[in-house]
Amino acid sequence: AVGVLTNLLAKAASTPISERLPSWTSYVLVLLDQLAQLPLDPELAKQKPTKPDSKDSSSVAPLPSSLLAPKEQHMILEHAIVLNKRLSTVGQTEGNEGETVLFALLHLLSRLTRTREAAEIFLKANAIDALLSIQYPFGTNNGRRELSALAAGLVYAIFRHLMEDTVTLREAMESTLRITMPVLMGRNSGRVP
């Protein structure tokens, strides 16, 4: 199923600029996003990780955290980047169909860029320029045009994933815990939730 969906995404990404995207593009993006977030089969997760074929017995191969293998995730990410660049060039984000494809694409990109390797693929492909040049749908607030809150949140998440490294993330989490834990302990009469 993943191969079929990946091929459909590749077909949508390679649609000539003079033509509209296929009507099923948003469905493919949503299905791939769902597959990327599904946890590994519980029976497989219960198994102990196997040792790689190296002489170093201390290293253990980790189990994947989703149904998509890292190689599949990277291939999907590469097709999504091409589709992202296409949307920035063509500007087909107006109307319900274009907005649906855009939001499904942003959601998939925000999920796939969570790993450092995927974020590096995104950066090496110069996909930031395309991400910034997409004509995002706007809403109105008291007569002012504003970026849709959903689009802004997804773009923010993608940029956060691109900028984070493990050290920065760990330091931010430790800082948050140092600030939050005393407050929580005070509210719960010394009990930690």
Legacy VTK file of the C-alpha trace (Angstrom):
# vtk DataFile Version 3.0
C-alpha trace
ASCII
DATASET POLYDATA
POINTS 193 float
0.000 0.000 0.000
2.838 2.395 0.824
4.432 1.818 -2.575
1.179 2.566 -4.389
0.628 5.761 -2.383
4.232 6.839 -2.935
3.867 6.288 -6.685
0.638 8.313 -6.710
2.364 11.139 -4.835
5.231 11.039 -7.359
2.695 11.209 -10.188
0.955 14.208 -8.604
4.274 15.964 -7.990
5.301 15.450 -11.622
2.049 16.817 -13.048
2.930 19.474 -15.638
2.599 23.015 -14.346
0.102 23.813 -17.089
-2.316 21.209 -15.668
-4.219 21.127 -12.393
-3.241 18.615 -9.756
-5.208 15.361 -9.810
-8.317 15.513 -7.609
-7.050 12.632 -5.445
-3.818 14.391 -4.409
-5.101 15.542 -1.021
-6.378 12.026 -0.227
-2.953 10.528 -0.950
-1.273 13.125 1.263
-3.679 12.458 4.134
-3.258 8.684 3.850
0.531 8.978 3.863
0.329 11.270 6.877
-1.845 8.705 8.673
0.613 5.916 7.850
3.489 8.022 9.149
1.786 8.502 12.492
0.538 4.951 13.006
2.598 3.125 15.594
4.448 -0.011 14.834
2.460 -3.241 15.140
2.136 -3.977 18.896
3.275 -7.590 18.407
6.417 -6.415 16.627
7.026 -3.741 19.254
7.053 -6.427 21.985
9.974 -8.153 20.309
13.412 -7.257 21.522
15.527 -5.329 19.030
18.044 -7.461 17.207
21.739 -6.832 17.282
23.248 -5.635 14.020
25.794 -7.757 12.210
28.720 -5.803 13.602
31.321 -6.959 16.085
30.219 -4.249 18.532
27.723 -6.139 20.684
26.824 -3.048 22.714
24.944 -1.377 19.841
21.382 -2.494 19.277
19.311 -1.692 16.204
16.260 0.341 17.290
12.797 -0.637 16.149
11.078 1.856 13.844
8.435 4.003 15.514
5.983 4.066 12.594
4.759 1.774 9.867
6.894 3.645 7.346
10.536 2.706 7.198
12.986 5.630 7.274
13.845 5.031 3.610
10.137 5.230 2.688
9.730 8.382 4.777
12.655 10.013 2.979
11.270 9.053 -0.444
7.846 10.451 0.480
9.523 13.601 1.799
11.390 14.090 -1.477
8.138 13.828 -3.479
6.408 16.174 -1.023
9.229 18.702 -1.483
8.739 18.572 -5.267
4.999 19.094 -4.765
5.760 21.974 -2.375
7.961 23.624 -5.016
5.266 23.088 -7.628
2.644 24.776 -5.453
4.954 27.733 -4.861
5.553 28.099 -8.607
2.002 27.645 -9.830
0.117 29.226 -6.945
-2.767 26.749 -7.082
-3.704 27.267 -3.462
-6.917 29.162 -4.015
-10.287 27.499 -3.774
-11.250 24.573 -1.604
-9.341 21.975 -3.628
-6.055 23.903 -3.576
-6.364 24.743 0.113
-7.047 21.106 0.977
-3.935 19.968 -0.893
-1.890 22.729 0.732
-2.990 21.884 4.277
-2.533 18.142 3.718
0.955 18.795 2.318
1.917 21.087 5.209
0.675 18.541 7.726
2.656 15.744 6.062
5.788 17.921 5.905
5.433 18.838 9.569
5.225 15.157 10.495
8.085 14.001 8.249
10.537 16.743 9.251
10.498 15.670 12.902
13.670 13.617 12.534
17.026 15.309 12.084
17.810 13.306 8.917
14.548 14.351 7.265
15.042 17.966 8.291
18.470 17.901 6.648
16.954 16.498 3.431
14.438 19.350 3.490
17.170 21.943 4.019
19.480 20.497 1.339
16.634 20.616 -1.191
16.237 24.387 -0.581
12.591 23.730 0.196
12.422 26.676 2.602
12.281 29.120 -0.308
9.350 27.236 -1.793
7.635 27.033 1.591
7.897 30.796 2.025
6.780 31.642 -1.506
3.527 29.660 -1.446
0.468 31.866 -1.662
-1.213 30.849 1.559
-4.940 31.244 2.014
-5.887 34.287 4.026
-8.779 34.961 6.322
-10.150 38.327 7.281
-10.180 39.749 10.751
-11.809 43.170 11.072
-11.099 43.834 7.419
-7.420 42.836 7.629
-6.069 39.904 5.655
-4.320 37.413 7.927
-2.601 34.128 7.317
-4.828 31.233 8.236
-4.050 30.131 11.802
-3.815 26.512 10.680
-1.349 27.292 7.881
0.709 29.502 10.178
0.849 26.800 12.863
1.957 24.131 10.406
4.622 26.350 8.844
5.829 27.240 12.353
6.060 23.526 13.248
8.088 22.802 10.105
10.523 25.631 10.867
10.819 24.506 14.480
11.691 20.981 13.308
14.279 22.370 10.899
15.989 24.470 13.562
15.964 22.015 16.431
18.855 19.799 17.181
18.971 17.304 20.008
21.007 19.509 22.361
18.756 22.542 21.917
15.649 20.423 22.317
16.960 18.796 25.499
17.897 22.163 27.001
14.475 23.623 26.180
12.702 20.642 27.748
14.862 20.825 30.905
14.184 24.546 31.220
10.448 24.002 30.819
10.479 21.273 33.450
12.442 23.472 35.886
9.826 26.197 35.536
6.725 23.974 35.420
7.436 21.396 38.125
7.585 23.782 41.107
4.329 25.385 39.963
2.636 22.000 39.611
3.940 20.826 42.963
2.607 23.978 44.638
-0.848 23.526 43.109
-1.089 19.864 44.073
0.057 20.244 47.687
3.428 18.718 46.979
2.135 15.809 44.889
3.693 15.344 41.489
1.029 14.528 38.867
LINES 1 194
193 0 1 2 3 4 5 6 7 8 9 10 11 12 13 14 15 16 17 18 19 20 21 22 23 24 25 26 27 28 29 30 31 32 33 34 35 36 37 38 39 40 41 42 43 44 45 46 47 48 49 50 51 52 53 54 55 56 57 58 59 60 61 62 63 64 65 66 67 68 69 70 71 72 73 74 75 76 77 78 79 80 81 82 83 84 85 86 87 88 89 90 91 92 93 94 95 96 97 98 99 100 101 102 103 104 105 106 107 108 109 110 111 112 113 114 115 116 117 118 119 120 121 122 123 124 125 126 127 128 129 130 131 132 133 134 135 136 137 138 139 140 141 142 143 144 145 146 147 148 149 150 151 152 153 154 155 156 157 158 159 160 161 162 163 164 165 166 167 168 169 170 171 172 173 174 175 176 177 178 179 180 181 182 183 184 185 186 187 188 189 190 191 192
